[in-house]
Amino acid sequence: MSVSRPFRATDLFKFNHINLDIWTETYGISFYLNYLSRWPDLCIAEESPNGRMMGYIIGKAEGTGAEWHGHVTALTVAPEYRRLSLARKLVHVLEHVSDEAYRGFFVDLYVRCTNYTAISMYEGFGYSVYRRVREYYGSLGKGRNAKDEEDAFDMRKPLSRDPLRRSVRTNGREFIVSAHDVS
């Protein structure tokens, strides 16, 4: 059992056990506070009955015209709470708010091309690869096990304002752009 609730600034002191995952980006406090002040309805936490954070999603609304959309900036669930559909629940809330409140055309997210588990999960949620972004991510780790810059998949899911599915493409994995081309 879990409770969905708005992500709060005080959660920044309670999410270390979630952010220790190597795939999870951790940002500075001002980054999170900016999101919480600008898009509070796109920042949601999952909490256990005893008050322990189980996971969270941080999102925003951005773009112009037909590119107006919701964006998943961070989604993560603590390892001990995975495979309980919490990620699906969080993404669904962000999609609903992006569709109903922000009237976006689609929701997008970026995921490392080597994060096969996440890619499969997002595909199961109805997302597809729109394009591959070269060297989107900086180095991962330190020392001899460090990875150099890594490509990302820009994955998208159309919302109700895109009934013709113009925000998706069939050959997205082969459509390659530079990180400099992504705003």
Rosetta blueprint (number, residue, H / E / L):
1 M L
2 S L
3 V E
4 S E
5 R E
6 P E
7 F L
8 R L
9 A H
10 T H
11 D H
12 L H
13 F H
14 K L
15 F L
16 N H
17 H H
18 I H
19 N H
20 L L
21 D L
22 I L
23 W L
24 T L
25 E L
26 T L
27 Y L
28 G L
29 I H
30 S H
31 F H
32 Y H
33 L H
34 N H
35 Y H
36 L H
37 S H
38 R H
39 W L
40 P H
41 D H
42 L H
43 C E
44 I E
45 A E
46 E E
47 E E
48 S L
49 P L
50 N L
51 G L
52 R L
53 M E
54 M E
55 G E
56 Y E
57 I E
58 I E
59 G E
60 K E
61 A E
62 E E
63 G L
64 T L
65 G H
66 A H
67 E H
68 W L
69 H E
70 G E
71 H E
72 V E
73 T E
74 A E
75 L E
76 T E
77 V E
78 A L
79 P H
80 E H
81 Y H
82 R L
83 R L
84 L L
85 S L
86 L H
87 A H
88 R H
89 K H
90 L H
91 V H
92 H H
93 V H
94 L H
95 E H
96 H H
97 V H
98 S H
99 D H
100 E H
101 A L
102 Y L
103 R L
104 G L
105 F L
106 F E
107 V E
108 D E
109 L E
110 Y E
111 V E
112 R E
113 C L
114 T L
115 N L
116 Y H
117 T H
118 A H
119 I H
120 S H
121 M H
122 Y H
123 E H
124 G H
125 F L
126 G L
127 Y L
128 S E
129 V E
130 Y E
131 R E
132 R E
133 V E
134 R E
135 E E
136 Y E
137 Y E
138 G L
139 S L
140 L E
141 G L
142 K L
143 G H
144 R H
145 N H
146 A L
147 K E
148 D L
149 E L
150 E E
151 D E
152 A E
153 F E
154 D E
155 M E
156 R E
157 K E
158 P E
159 L L
160 S L
161 R L
162 D L
163 P L
164 L L
165 R L
166 R L
167 S L
168 V L
169 R L
170 T L
171 N L
172 G H
173 R H
174 E H
175 F L
176 I E
177 V E
178 S E
179 A H
180 H H
181 D H
182 V L
183 S L
